[in-house]
Amino acid sequence: MRLGFSIGTLGPVASGPDEQLKLVGEAERLGYESVWASEGYGADPATTLAWLAAGTERVELGSGIIQISGRTAVATAMAAATIDRLSGGRFRLGLGTSGPQVTEGWHGRRYERPLAHLRDYVQVVRTALAREPVRHTGPTLELPLPDSRGKALSMAIGPVRQPLPIHLAAMGPKAIALAGEIADGWLPIHFPPEHVAESLGHLRTGAALAGRDPAGIAVSPMVMAMVDDDADYARDVVRPMLALYLGGMGSREVNFYNRLAHRLGFAAAAARVQDAYLDGGMGEAMEELPDDVVDALALCGTPGRVRERLEAYREAGATTLIVGLNAPTLDDRLEQLGWLAELNS
C-alpha cells in the first residue's frame, strides 16, 4: 500500500503557495505516490494542480474530487487533458457528485438523479479525452442538443495517457458499484478499514456487471491523519474537520457523511454532532464528537496505533491511502509526512 497526500479544498491559497510547494515537494521526496487537490467552495483544484505540476517531477497528481455540478463534462475533459500534458502524464481525474448543499446552494443546479448524471458525465469525459466526436444521449446529458445548430466536436488536444485514469468518490452501495462498473479507481472518504473491506463486495458487483477484473481497480481511501505520542492531542487535531463533515457538510435532511456514521453504528453520536453544529456551531459540534468516532473515522493516535491502522487498511485491500493533515504549523505538517511514511514502510 502506497501513501497519497491531500492538500484539501484550499491548498496553496490557504497556507501560501511557497509553503504548499514545500509540503508537496517533501511528499515527493519521501516517496508518496500521489498528491490530491479537492474542491468545495474555495480554491479551484485544476488550477492548483497545474501549478503543482510545474513544481514537481515524479509524484502523481489527482483531483480528489472535482464536483460534476461545477462544470460541464467537456470542460472537465479539457482541464484533465491540459493538466496531464503539463505534468508529463501524471494526472488522475477524480470525480464526484457532491451533495445538495454545494450543488444547489453554491452552483445553483438541482441535485437530481446523481448516479445517472455521474454515469453520463463519465461517458462524455471519456469520449472527449479519446478525441472522438462527442455524441451522447443519456437520461441527464445530451450532446449535441437535439434542436441545436451545432455539430458534434472532437477535442483539439488529448492527454498524454490513453486512457487517462478516472476515479470516483462513492459512499453508498449503489455508488460504489458504479465505480466498480465504470471507473479506474474508487475514492472512499472517512471509511474505517473494516468498512473498506465490507464495501469491496459492492465494487466487485459493479465490476462483474461490466465484465471487469476488480483487481485492476485502485482503492484509495481518504482519511484525516495525525500521529502523536499524546493520543488525546492527536484526536483534538483531527476533530474539527470530522465535526465539519458530520455536522455541516449538508443539510439536516441530507448529509452523506452523517449517514455514513449512522451505517457504521454511530447513529446517536452523529445526530448529536449534527444538531450541535447546525444549532450552535463548530465548537459545540466538537464537544459532542466522542473519541470512539474519531478513532474510527481518522488515522490518529500514537505511533503504535497508527502503524496498526495502516496495516489494517493494507489488509482491507487499500492500494493507496490518501492522508489529509490538519496539524497547526508547516513544520508540524512536514513532520507528519515523514512520520507517516516511516510508519507505512
C-alpha angles and dihedrals in degrees: 000000000000128000128241128190125222117206091194132223098311101040117163092357091066102043099022127265095262093053092046093050089052089055094047092044090052091049089052092048091050092053101255108168099219147005120215133198119199133203132228119133098309133063119014109245097209093055091044093051093047088055092047090050089064092053099047137058112191113012117103116243122217140178105229088203139347110190111234092214092063101064140011119268093249092049088054090049091052091050092047094050091047095051091045091053094045091050096045094248101319102120128114118189113223115189135182142168096235110199144271095282095063099025096052102021098044108020097032095229128126116255096227132147092353097180094047088049091049092051092050091045095053092048092053092045092051092048092050094046089051087056092237123141106278107239117154136158114185140142093270106020133044124180125215097020111251093241094037128134087209128088132220111282134202121221113258094222134033135204123267090241120060113225099024110216115255120198124190129212108224135166109166126066095254093048092048090050089051090054089053090050103047111010138080092219145016123227112196118178128209091002114149112224091253091058092046089058092047093048095052087082090067090049090052091048091057092045091052091054089058095040091245132146106244090206088074094059115095115231110205116170117195117219138168109244137200129160121195139145086237105069093193091055091049090054092048091054094057097034097086093056093047091048089052093051096044095040110028111022094097141352127299088262100044121033112137094194091053089049089052090056088052091053090049091057099261098109098133095046092045091052092050092049092050094047091048093049097046095041098038120004146251096316093053092046092052090053090056095049107098125213095246091059091048090049091051099046101037137051097236143131138062121349090256094053094045091051089052092050092048089054090048091055090049092051090046090062104262112154094188128014112208112207127201119202128213098171110142104241139035091247090051092052092047089051091050092053090054095043093051092047090052094048091050094050 
